[in-house]
């Protein structure tokens, strides 16, 4: 359901524990993407108090989460296709780039496929050189990135 929330521009609410198995739920690309910057995590025991908990978050917190969500959404969408047709239609992923031309010229370089490849690259890098930290910029050149005011 995280994908559906993100696709609708909604901050994902992740119930992060499985009480019966006493395990946490891991999300796609979790080793690469800072979920705490664009989603909320709660425990199943929080569900009865959910309306109160959600209202208790300050507006500034919601704005920050939505601002970051606007930068990370392409990482969850498959934009690359074999036939060159984009699921976004027309100009495809190029039509939702920032006007300043920031980035690689296409969101395809920042979609779910590219993020999967980055995840695998990070794993390989960590196995080869455990001392070196893998650097990854999770923000994308989507036109929505940076479109939310700070206040």
Residue pairs with C-beta under 8 A, 6 or more apart in sequence:
1 12
2 12
2 14
2 27
2 28
2 39
2 76
3 28
3 76
5 11
5 12
5 13
6 12
6 69
6 72
6 73
6 76
7 73
7 76
7 77
9 66
9 69
9 70
9 73
11 38
11 39
11 40
11 62
11 65
11 66
11 69
12 38
12 39
12 40
13 39
13 40
13 42
13 54
14 25
14 27
14 35
14 39
14 40
14 41
14 42
15 25
15 41
15 42
15 43
15 44
15 46
15 47
16 24
16 25
16 41
16 42
16 43
17 23
17 24
17 25
17 43
17 44
18 24
18 25
18 44
19 44
19 45
27 33
27 35
28 76
28 112
29 75
29 115
29 116
29 119
31 119
31 122
31 123
32 115
32 118
32 119
32 122
32 136
32 138
33 72
33 75
33 115
33 138
34 68
34 138
35 41
37 64
37 65
37 68
37 72
37 138
38 65
38 68
38 69
38 71
38 72
39 65
39 69
40 57
40 65
42 50
42 53
46 53
63 148
63 149
63 150
63 151
66 148
67 146
67 148
70 142
70 144
70 145
70 146
70 147
70 148
71 138
71 139
71 140
71 142
71 144
71 145
71 146
72 138
72 139
72 140
73 140
73 142
73 144
74 93
74 107
74 110
74 111
74 140
74 142
75 110
75 111
75 112
75 115
75 138
75 140
76 112
76 115
77 87
77 111
77 112
78 87
78 111
78 112
78 113
79 86
79 87
79 88
79 92
79 93
79 107
79 108
79 111
79 112
79 113
80 108
80 111
80 113
80 114
81 87
85 92
86 92
86 93
86 108
88 95
88 96
92 106
92 108
93 106
93 107
93 108
93 111
94 105
94 106
94 107
96 107
96 142
96 143
96 144
97 103
97 105
97 106
97 107
97 141
97 142
97 143
98 141
98 142
98 143
98 145
98 146
99 143
102 141
103 109
103 110
103 140
103 141
104 110
104 141
107 140
107 141
107 142
108 114
110 140
110 141
110 142
118 136
121 134
122 134
122 136
125 132
125 134
126 134
139 145
